[in-house]
Amino acid sequence: MKEKVFFKTFGCRTNIYDTELLKRYVKDYEITNDETKAQIVVVNSCTVTNGADSGIKSYINAMKKQGIKVILTGCGAVSKGKELLDQKQIFGVLGASNKDKINEFLSAKTSFYELGNLNFIDKDIVCEYENHTKAFVKIQEGCDFACSYCIIPSVRGKSRSVEEKDLLKQVEILAQNGYSEIVLTGTNIGSYGIKTGTTLGKLLQKMGRISGIKRVRLGSLEPAQIDESFLEILDEAWIEKHLHIALQHTSEKMLRIMRRRSHTDNDLKLFNYIASKGFALGTDFIVGHPGENEHIWNEALNHFKNFSLTHIHAFIFSPRSNTHSATMKEDLVSGDVAKERLNLLKDIVEKNNYEFRKKNKVPLEILVETQKDGVFEGYDQFFNKIKIKSNKDIAKEWLIINRYEIQEKYNLANLEV
C-alpha cells in the first residue's frame, strides 16, 4: 500500500502553480487532500513577511507533533530551511529547482538539504488543476528590483522568463482541456521578456488569439514596466477589465525611501489613462513604513484620493529580517496610527468600488467558481464578486448576467425565477 503525501500551500498564486507542478512528479506515493491521512506533508512555503514565517513554523510544529514527516520547499526553504532542519523541525529541504526530483526525496531515509540554484526555469508545464475553475500559468521567475522592504529577490533569484513558445503551447493545451480563463503569474510578471527581446504585451497579443480562451487575468504589475505594447491590448475583449498595479505608496519621498522605481506623477497619469478605458484598478499599499511621518502621510493621502482605485491590498509595514527597511529607526509609526491609516485607505477604496459598480451597470461576464450555503459565487470582468441564487447547478459555467442588484459589498443576481 502506497504512503500518502499531502501538499500544503502557503502564499501566492505562483506557489499554487508550483504545487501543481510538484504533484506531477510524484510517482510512488498517493496524493491525498486530507492531511490527517498523510504520512508525509510537503510544505510549499511563503517567506514574504516574518509573520508568514511564524505561520509556517506553527503549521510544521503541529504536523511534527502528529508524527508526520515534513519536507519544506518554496521561498521559506531558502530563508528558514537550514535553521528548521538543524532544529530537527523538518525532515528535509527541497529547493525550487529540484521539483522534478521530489519523488526520490520523498523516499529518502536520512534528512537532506538540497536547495539547488536560483537560476532555474521549470522545464515542464501544468495542464490540469484540481478543484480550480481557472488555470494558472507561470510566465517568469525572480525579480531584479531591490525594494527596501522586500526579501523575495534573495529567495527567488534574478528575473528570468519562460520561453514564449512553451507558454503558448501550455495555454493551447489548457484550452483543449476545458480551461477558458487563465491567470498569468510569476514573481514580477511585468519583467517578462526584457532579457530576451520581447515583452509581456507581445506575449499577451499571441495568447489572446488562442481558440477557447475567453479571459486572461494578470497577477500584480509594476507601473514602471507597463509599456506601449501592453497598452495596445487594453481594448481586447479577452483581457480582464481589471488590473492590479502595485503602487506601494503615493508619496514621492516615500517611494524613494522604499527604493521603488516608479514616480507618483507618472503613476497617476497611467492610472487615469487605464481607467478611461473602463478598467477597474487595484493596488498594493504599505502603511506605517519607517519614515512615514505626518507630512509624508498627508501628502500620500491627498495623492491617493486622485487615483481611480476600486480594489486594494493594503497592509501595515512589518519589518522583514535581512532587508534594509528593517534597519531603519527614524520616524517609526505606532501600530495604532498605522491601523488608522490602513482603515482610511480601505474605506476610500470600498466607496470607490461601490460607485464604480453603480456607474458601470453593464452586462456581467461571470465564471461561476464556488457554492456557499446554496448560493453560487464568481467574479465578473471587473474582478468584483457576485452572488447568484439559482435552482440549477451552474458551477463552472460562464454566464452573462444582465439583471442584478448592486449591494454595498458585492452584486447579487437571482436566477430562480
C-alpha positions as CSV (number, residue, x, y, z in Angstrom):
1,M,0.0,0.0,0.0
2,K,1.4,3.4,-1.0
3,E,2.2,6.0,1.6
4,K,0.1,9.1,1.4
5,V,1.5,12.6,0.8
6,F,-0.3,15.9,1.4
7,F,0.7,19.2,-0.1
8,K,0.2,22.3,2.0
9,T,0.5,25.6,0.0
10,F,1.1,29.0,1.6
11,G,1.3,32.3,-0.2
12,C,0.9,33.5,-3.7
13,R,-0.5,32.2,-7.0
14,T,3.0,31.3,-8.1
15,N,3.1,28.8,-5.2
16,I,-0.3,27.4,-6.3
17,Y,1.3,26.7,-9.7
18,D,4.5,25.2,-8.2
19,T,2.4,22.8,-6.0
20,E,0.6,21.5,-9.0
21,L,3.9,21.0,-10.8
22,L,5.3,19.2,-7.8
23,K,2.3,16.8,-7.8
24,R,3.1,15.9,-11.4
25,Y,6.4,14.4,-10.4
26,V,5.0,12.2,-7.6
27,K,5.0,8.6,-8.9
28,D,5.4,6.2,-6.0
29,Y,3.1,7.8,-3.5
30,E,-0.6,8.5,-3.2
31,I,-1.5,12.2,-3.1
32,T,-4.2,12.9,-0.6
33,N,-6.4,16.0,0.0
34,D,-6.8,15.0,3.7
35,E,-3.8,15.9,5.7
36,T,-5.0,13.7,8.6
37,K,-4.4,10.6,6.4
38,A,-0.9,11.6,5.2
39,Q,2.4,10.1,6.3
40,I,4.3,12.9,4.6
41,V,3.5,16.6,4.2
42,V,5.2,18.8,1.7
43,V,5.0,22.4,2.8
44,N,5.3,24.9,-0.1
45,S,6.2,28.0,1.9
46,C,5.9,31.7,1.7
47,T,8.5,34.0,3.4
48,V,7.4,37.5,2.4
49,T,7.0,38.6,6.0
50,N,8.2,37.5,9.4
51,G,4.5,36.7,10.1
52,A,4.5,34.3,7.1
53,D,7.5,32.5,8.6
54,S,5.7,32.3,12.0
55,G,2.6,30.8,10.5
56,I,4.6,28.1,8.6
57,K,6.6,27.3,11.8
58,S,3.3,26.8,13.7
59,Y,2.0,24.5,11.0
60,I,5.2,22.5,10.9
61,N,5.1,22.1,14.7
62,A,1.5,20.8,14.6
63,M,2.5,18.2,11.9
64,K,5.6,17.1,13.8
65,K,3.5,16.5,17.0
66,Q,1.4,14.1,15.0
67,G,4.5,12.2,13.9
68,I,4.2,13.3,10.2
69,K,7.4,13.7,8.1
70,V,7.7,17.2,6.8
71,I,9.5,18.4,3.7
72,L,9.9,22.1,3.2
73,T,10.0,23.7,-0.2
74,G,9.2,27.2,-1.6
75,C,10.6,30.6,-0.6
76,G,10.9,29.6,3.1
77,A,13.2,26.8,2.1
78,V,15.9,29.4,1.3
79,S,15.3,31.8,4.2
80,K,14.5,29.3,7.0
81,G,15.2,25.8,5.7
82,K,18.7,25.3,7.3
83,E,17.5,26.7,10.7
84,L,14.4,24.4,10.8
85,L,16.5,21.4,9.6
86,D,19.2,22.0,12.3
87,Q,16.4,22.2,14.9
88,K,15.0,18.9,13.6
89,Q,11.6,20.5,13.0
90,I,11.6,19.1,9.4
91,F,12.9,16.1,7.7
92,G,14.3,17.7,4.5
93,V,14.6,20.9,2.4
94,L,13.9,20.8,-1.3
95,G,14.8,23.9,-3.3
96,A,12.5,25.0,-6.1
97,S,15.0,24.0,-8.8
98,N,14.7,20.3,-7.6
99,K,10.9,19.9,-8.2
100,D,11.4,17.1,-10.7
101,K,13.4,15.1,-8.0
102,I,10.6,15.2,-5.4
103,N,9.7,11.5,-5.9
104,E,13.2,10.3,-4.9
105,F,13.4,12.7,-2.0
106,L,10.1,11.5,-0.6
107,S,11.8,8.1,-0.4
108,A,14.9,9.4,1.4
109,K,15.8,7.5,4.6
110,T,18.0,10.3,6.0
111,S,17.5,14.0,6.3
112,F,18.5,16.2,3.3
113,Y,19.2,19.8,2.4
114,E,19.1,20.3,-1.4
115,L,18.5,23.9,-2.2
116,G,19.6,23.7,-5.8
117,N,20.1,27.0,-7.5
118,L,18.2,30.3,-8.2
119,N,18.8,30.3,-12.0
120,F,16.3,27.6,-13.0
121,I,13.3,27.7,-15.2
122,D,10.8,24.9,-14.9
123,K,11.0,22.6,-18.0
124,D,7.6,21.1,-17.6
125,I,4.1,22.6,-17.5
126,V,0.9,22.2,-15.6
127,C,-2.1,21.3,-17.7
128,E,-4.7,20.2,-15.1
129,Y,-5.8,22.0,-11.9
130,E,-7.7,20.0,-9.3
131,N,-10.5,21.9,-7.7
132,H,-9.9,25.0,-9.8
133,T,-12.2,26.5,-12.5
134,K,-9.4,28.6,-13.9
135,A,-5.8,27.8,-14.7
136,F,-2.6,29.4,-13.6
137,V,0.3,29.9,-16.0
138,K,3.7,30.9,-14.6
139,I,5.5,33.0,-17.1
140,Q,8.6,34.0,-15.2
141,E,10.6,33.6,-12.0
142,G,12.5,36.1,-9.9
143,C,12.8,39.9,-9.6
144,D,15.5,42.4,-10.5
145,F,14.1,45.1,-8.2
146,A,15.7,46.0,-4.9
147,C,12.8,47.4,-2.9
148,S,14.0,48.2,0.6
149,Y,11.3,46.1,2.4
150,C,11.4,43.0,0.3
151,I,13.3,39.7,0.7
152,I,11.8,38.0,-2.4
153,P,14.7,38.6,-4.9
154,S,17.1,36.9,-2.5
155,V,14.9,33.8,-2.3
156,R,13.6,33.7,-5.9
157,G,16.7,35.0,-7.7
158,K,17.0,37.3,-10.6
159,S,14.2,37.7,-13.2
160,R,14.2,35.1,-16.0
161,S,11.4,34.2,-18.4
162,V,9.8,31.1,-19.7
163,E,10.2,30.7,-23.5
164,E,7.2,32.2,-25.4
165,K,6.7,29.0,-27.5
166,D,6.4,26.9,-24.3
167,L,3.9,29.3,-22.8
168,L,1.7,29.4,-25.9
169,K,1.8,25.6,-26.1
170,Q,0.7,25.4,-22.5
171,V,-2.2,27.7,-23.0
172,E,-3.3,25.8,-26.1
173,I,-3.3,22.5,-24.0
174,L,-5.2,24.2,-21.2
175,A,-7.8,25.5,-23.6
176,Q,-8.2,22.0,-25.1
177,N,-8.6,20.7,-21.5
178,G,-11.6,23.0,-21.0
179,Y,-9.9,25.9,-19.2
180,S,-11.3,29.1,-20.7
181,E,-9.9,31.5,-18.1
182,I,-6.2,31.7,-17.4
183,V,-4.3,33.7,-14.8
184,L,-0.7,34.7,-15.6
185,T,1.5,34.6,-12.6
186,G,5.2,35.0,-11.6
187,T,7.4,36.9,-9.2
188,N,7.4,40.0,-11.3
189,I,5.4,39.4,-14.5
190,G,5.9,42.9,-15.9
191,S,9.6,42.0,-16.4
192,Y,8.6,39.2,-18.8
193,G,10.9,39.0,-21.9
194,I,13.1,42.0,-21.0
195,K,16.2,39.9,-21.3
196,T,15.1,38.1,-24.4
197,G,13.9,41.0,-26.6
198,T,10.2,40.7,-26.1
199,T,7.5,42.0,-23.7
200,L,4.5,40.9,-21.7
201,G,2.3,42.9,-24.1
202,K,3.6,41.0,-27.1
203,L,3.1,37.6,-25.3
204,L,-0.5,38.6,-24.4
205,Q,-1.2,39.6,-28.0
206,K,-0.4,36.0,-29.1
207,M,-2.2,34.3,-26.2
208,G,-5.4,36.2,-26.9
209,R,-5.5,34.6,-30.3
210,I,-5.7,31.1,-28.9
211,S,-9.0,29.4,-29.6
212,G,-11.1,28.7,-26.4
213,I,-9.6,31.4,-24.2
214,K,-12.3,33.7,-23.0
215,R,-10.5,35.6,-20.4
216,V,-6.9,36.3,-19.4
217,R,-6.2,37.6,-15.9
218,L,-2.9,39.0,-14.7
219,G,-1.1,39.0,-11.5
220,S,0.4,42.1,-10.0
221,L,2.1,44.5,-12.3
222,E,4.7,47.2,-11.7
223,P,3.7,50.7,-13.0
224,A,7.2,51.3,-14.3
225,Q,7.1,48.2,-16.6
226,I,3.8,49.0,-18.4
227,D,4.8,49.9,-21.9
228,E,3.2,50.7,-25.3
229,S,2.9,47.0,-26.3
230,F,0.9,46.4,-23.1
231,L,-1.3,49.4,-23.6
232,E,-2.2,48.2,-27.1
233,I,-4.1,45.2,-25.7
234,L,-6.4,47.2,-23.4
235,D,-9.2,47.2,-26.0
236,E,-9.2,43.4,-26.5
237,A,-12.3,41.6,-25.3
238,W,-10.4,38.7,-23.7
239,I,-8.4,40.8,-21.3
240,E,-10.0,41.1,-17.8
241,K,-11.2,44.6,-17.3
242,H,-9.3,44.8,-14.0
243,L,-5.6,45.3,-13.5
244,H,-3.7,45.1,-10.2
245,I,-0.8,47.7,-10.4
246,A,1.4,47.8,-7.3
247,L,1.9,51.4,-6.2
248,Q,3.0,50.6,-2.6
249,H,2.8,54.3,-1.8
250,T,1.6,57.7,-3.2
251,S,4.2,60.0,-1.6
252,E,7.2,60.6,-4.0
253,K,9.5,60.9,-1.0
254,M,8.3,57.6,0.4
255,L,8.8,55.9,-2.9
256,R,12.4,56.9,-2.8
257,I,12.8,55.7,0.8
258,M,11.3,52.4,-0.3
259,R,13.7,52.3,-3.3
260,R,10.9,51.9,-5.7
261,R,11.3,52.5,-9.5
262,S,8.0,54.4,-10.0
263,H,7.0,58.1,-9.6
264,T,3.7,59.4,-8.3
265,D,3.0,61.8,-11.2
266,N,3.7,59.1,-13.8
267,D,1.6,56.6,-11.9
268,L,-1.4,58.9,-11.7
269,K,-1.2,59.6,-15.5
270,L,-1.0,55.8,-16.1
271,F,-4.0,55.0,-13.8
272,N,-6.1,57.8,-15.3
273,Y,-5.4,56.5,-18.8
274,I,-6.3,52.9,-18.0
275,A,-9.4,53.9,-16.0
276,S,-10.5,55.9,-19.1
277,K,-10.6,52.6,-20.9
278,G,-13.3,51.3,-18.5
279,F,-10.9,49.3,-16.2
280,A,-11.3,48.6,-12.5
281,L,-7.9,49.1,-10.9
282,G,-6.4,47.6,-7.8
283,T,-3.1,48.1,-6.0
284,D,-0.8,47.2,-3.1
285,F,-0.1,49.8,-0.4
286,I,2.1,49.6,2.6
287,V,1.2,51.9,5.5
288,G,3.5,52.6,8.5
289,H,6.8,52.1,6.8
290,P,9.7,53.8,8.6
291,G,9.8,57.4,7.5
292,E,6.1,57.8,7.1
293,N,5.8,60.9,9.2
294,E,2.7,63.1,9.3
295,H,3.8,65.3,6.4
296,I,4.5,62.3,4.1
297,W,1.3,60.6,5.1
298,N,-0.8,63.7,4.4
299,E,0.9,64.1,1.0
300,A,0.3,60.4,0.2
301,L,-3.4,60.6,1.3
302,N,-4.0,63.7,-0.9
303,H,-2.5,61.9,-3.9
304,F,-4.2,58.6,-3.1
305,K,-7.7,60.2,-3.4
306,N,-6.9,61.2,-7.0
307,F,-6.3,57.5,-8.1
308,S,-9.3,55.7,-9.6
309,L,-8.9,52.7,-7.3
310,T,-11.6,50.0,-6.9
311,H,-9.6,47.3,-5.2
312,I,-6.8,47.4,-2.6
313,H,-4.4,45.0,-0.9
314,A,-3.2,47.3,1.9
315,F,-1.2,46.2,4.9
316,I,0.8,47.6,7.8
317,F,4.5,47.5,7.4
318,S,6.2,44.6,9.2
319,P,10.0,44.6,9.4
320,R,11.4,41.7,7.4
321,S,14.7,40.4,8.6
322,N,17.6,40.8,6.3
323,T,16.1,43.8,4.5
324,H,17.2,47.5,4.5
325,S,13.8,48.7,5.9
326,A,14.2,46.5,9.0
327,T,17.3,48.6,9.9
328,M,15.6,52.0,9.7
329,K,14.9,53.7,13.0
330,E,13.7,57.2,12.1
331,D,10.1,58.3,12.1
332,L,8.7,54.9,13.2
333,V,4.9,54.7,13.1
334,S,2.9,53.3,16.0
335,G,0.6,50.3,15.5
336,D,-2.5,52.4,16.3
337,V,-1.6,55.1,13.9
338,A,-0.8,52.6,11.1
339,K,-4.1,50.8,11.7
340,E,-6.0,54.1,11.4
341,R,-4.2,54.9,8.1
342,L,-4.9,51.4,6.8
343,N,-8.6,51.5,7.5
344,L,-8.9,55.0,6.0
345,L,-7.4,53.7,2.7
346,K,-9.7,50.7,2.7
347,D,-12.8,52.8,3.3
348,I,-11.9,55.1,0.4
349,V,-11.5,52.2,-2.0
350,E,-14.6,50.4,-0.7
351,K,-16.7,53.6,-1.5
352,N,-14.9,53.9,-4.9
353,N,-15.8,50.3,-5.7
354,Y,-19.4,50.8,-4.9
355,E,-19.6,53.9,-7.0
356,F,-17.8,52.1,-9.9
357,R,-20.3,49.3,-9.9
358,K,-23.2,51.8,-9.9
359,K,-21.7,53.8,-12.7
360,N,-20.8,50.7,-14.8
361,K,-24.1,48.8,-14.7
362,V,-23.3,46.7,-17.8
363,P,-23.9,43.0,-18.5
364,L,-21.5,41.0,-16.3
365,E,-19.5,38.1,-17.7
366,I,-19.2,35.6,-14.9
367,L,-17.2,32.3,-14.5
368,V,-19.0,30.6,-11.6
369,E,-16.4,29.3,-9.2
370,T,-17.9,28.2,-5.9
371,Q,-21.1,27.4,-4.0
372,K,-21.6,28.6,-0.4
373,D,-24.8,27.9,1.6
374,G,-26.8,27.2,-1.5
375,V,-25.6,30.4,-3.3
376,F,-23.2,30.4,-6.2
377,E,-20.3,32.8,-6.3
378,G,-18.0,34.1,-9.0
379,Y,-16.2,37.2,-10.3
380,D,-17.1,39.4,-13.2
381,Q,-14.8,41.0,-15.8
382,F,-14.0,43.8,-13.3
383,F,-12.9,41.3,-10.6
384,N,-16.0,42.1,-8.5
385,K,-17.7,39.4,-6.6
386,I,-21.2,38.4,-7.5
387,K,-23.5,36.1,-5.6
388,I,-26.1,34.1,-7.6
389,K,-29.2,32.4,-6.5
390,S,-30.1,29.5,-8.8
391,N,-32.2,26.4,-8.8
392,K,-29.8,24.8,-11.3
393,D,-26.2,23.7,-10.7
394,I,-24.3,26.4,-12.5
395,A,-20.8,25.6,-11.1
396,K,-18.0,26.2,-13.6
397,E,-20.4,27.8,-16.1
398,W,-19.9,31.0,-18.0
399,L,-22.9,33.3,-17.6
400,I,-23.9,36.7,-19.0
401,I,-25.9,38.4,-16.3
402,N,-28.0,41.4,-17.3
403,R,-30.2,41.8,-14.2
404,Y,-28.6,42.1,-10.8
405,E,-28.7,44.2,-7.7
406,I,-25.7,46.4,-6.7
407,Q,-25.2,45.8,-3.0
408,E,-22.6,47.5,-0.8
409,K,-20.0,44.7,-0.8
410,Y,-20.9,42.7,-3.9
411,N,-23.5,42.3,-6.7
412,L,-26.4,39.9,-6.3
413,A,-28.4,38.1,-9.1
414,N,-31.4,35.9,-8.8
415,L,-31.9,33.2,-11.5
416,E,-34.5,31.2,-9.6
417,V,-37.5,33.0,-11.3
